[in-house]
């Protein structure tokens, strides 16, 4: 990880680092000469994906848990060749989009996804540039319904040509305290709508 060197007047951080055993809660570390280093850490989510057999039943249960009808988001994802992780351009079909880099294992069950997002107001031009520079791996067109349940984002996706899927997504910041209990509660509540885990 890259870091920036900060002067010794950051004594508050240094004191915290010393009390915490040279590593603080903000991702800082203390150098051997007493200097403070602050690291730039990529944000991460813990994710679970699965195929949905009954969209209406899943939507009904998710609406009850979130106490909302969810938010409909249309999006087109274009995936580009990338030497490490995955790189995609998400077009929200309204003149806005996001360039998203993420890295996660291709395994079943809960997985950690490290990501970085850069918004764009011209996704079409950006797609042309990235297509020419990197080459396109594939495209996915979907309609997503987003539900917010506590710190968890619940996605109900209808993917063109592939079917219907759900995704539970919680920021890794909350994962240690929330992931086990909340995921268990959500999956138990939604279990009748699911068939098997999905690794895509």
ABEGO torsion letter per residue (X at the ends): XBBBBBBAABAAAAAAAAAAGGBBAAGBBBBAAGBBBBBBBBBBBBBBBBBBABAAAAAAAAAAAAGBAEBBBBBBBBBBBBABEBBBBBBAGAGBBBBBBBBBBBBBEBBBBBBBBBBBABAAAAAAAAAAAAEBAEBBBBBBBBBBBEABBBBBBBBBGAEBBBBBBBBAAAAAAAAAAAAAAAAAAAAAABABBBAX
